[in-house]
Amino acid sequence: MLLEKLRQRIHDKAVALERAIDEKFSAVEEKEKELRQLRLAVRERDHDLERLRGVVSSNEATMQ
């Protein structure tokens, strides 16, 4: 009986550990997804800034 209880506790702990690992893995995947989205947003912002610099430069040339 004692041996069976120990086996059950080990099994329960293994299941809990596996669940915790799955949750952590999912959280890491979500953070990586957010990071990819942020990098894309930064690239788009940089592209917009370059375009605006060109417009401003063109406007300055026109005003001169």
C-alpha positions as a Markdown table, in Angstrom:
| # | Residue | x | y | z |
|---|---|---|---|---|
| 1 | Met | 0.0 | 0.0 | 0.0 |
| 2 | Leu | 2.8 | 2.5 | 0.9 |
| 3 | Leu | 4.6 | 1.6 | -2.3 |
| 4 | Glu | 1.4 | 2.3 | -4.4 |
| 5 | Lys | 1.0 | 5.7 | -2.6 |
| 6 | Leu | 4.6 | 6.6 | -3.5 |
| 7 | Arg | 4.1 | 5.6 | -7.1 |
| 8 | Gln | 1.0 | 7.7 | -7.3 |
| 9 | Arg | 2.8 | 10.7 | -5.8 |
| 10 | Ile | 5.6 | 10.3 | -8.3 |
| 11 | His | 3.1 | 10.1 | -11.1 |
| 12 | Asp | 1.2 | 13.1 | -9.9 |
| 13 | Lys | 4.4 | 15.1 | -9.6 |
| 14 | Ala | 5.5 | 14.0 | -13.1 |
| 15 | Val | 2.2 | 15.1 | -14.5 |
| 16 | Ala | 2.4 | 18.5 | -12.7 |
| 17 | Leu | 6.0 | 19.0 | -14.0 |
| 18 | Glu | 5.0 | 18.2 | -17.5 |
| 19 | Arg | 2.1 | 20.6 | -17.3 |
| 20 | Ala | 4.4 | 23.3 | -15.9 |
| 21 | Ile | 6.9 | 22.7 | -18.7 |
| 22 | Asp | 4.1 | 22.9 | -21.3 |
| 23 | Glu | 2.9 | 26.2 | -19.8 |
| 24 | Lys | 6.4 | 27.7 | -19.8 |
| 25 | Phe | 7.0 | 26.6 | -23.4 |
| 26 | Ser | 3.7 | 28.2 | -24.5 |
| 27 | Ala | 4.7 | 31.4 | -22.7 |
| 28 | Val | 8.1 | 31.4 | -24.4 |
| 29 | Glu | 6.4 | 30.9 | -27.8 |
| 30 | Glu | 4.0 | 33.7 | -27.1 |
| 31 | Lys | 6.9 | 36.1 | -26.1 |
| 32 | Glu | 8.8 | 35.1 | -29.3 |
| 33 | Lys | 5.7 | 35.9 | -31.3 |
| 34 | Glu | 5.4 | 39.3 | -29.6 |
| 35 | Leu | 9.1 | 39.9 | -30.2 |
| 36 | Arg | 8.7 | 39.2 | -34.0 |
| 37 | Gln | 5.7 | 41.6 | -34.1 |
| 38 | Leu | 7.7 | 44.3 | -32.4 |
| 39 | Arg | 10.6 | 43.8 | -34.7 |
| 40 | Leu | 8.3 | 44.1 | -37.7 |
| 41 | Ala | 6.8 | 47.3 | -36.3 |
| 42 | Val | 10.2 | 48.8 | -35.8 |
| 43 | Arg | 11.2 | 48.0 | -39.3 |
| 44 | Glu | 8.0 | 49.6 | -40.6 |
| 45 | Arg | 8.6 | 52.6 | -38.5 |
| 46 | Asp | 12.1 | 52.9 | -39.7 |
| 47 | His | 10.9 | 52.7 | -43.3 |
| 48 | Asp | 8.3 | 55.4 | -42.6 |
| 49 | Leu | 11.0 | 57.6 | -41.1 |
| 50 | Glu | 13.2 | 57.2 | -44.1 |
| 51 | Arg | 10.3 | 58.2 | -46.4 |
| 52 | Leu | 9.5 | 61.2 | -44.2 |
| 53 | Arg | 13.2 | 62.3 | -44.3 |
| 54 | Gly | 13.0 | 62.1 | -48.1 |
| 55 | Val | 9.9 | 64.2 | -48.2 |
| 56 | Val | 11.4 | 66.8 | -45.8 |
| 57 | Ser | 14.6 | 66.9 | -47.8 |
| 58 | Ser | 12.6 | 67.4 | -51.0 |
| 59 | Asn | 10.5 | 70.1 | -49.4 |
| 60 | Glu | 13.6 | 71.9 | -48.2 |
| 61 | Ala | 15.1 | 71.8 | -51.7 |
| 62 | Thr | 11.9 | 73.2 | -53.1 |
| 63 | Met | 11.8 | 76.0 | -50.6 |
| 64 | Gln | 15.3 | 77.0 | -51.4 |
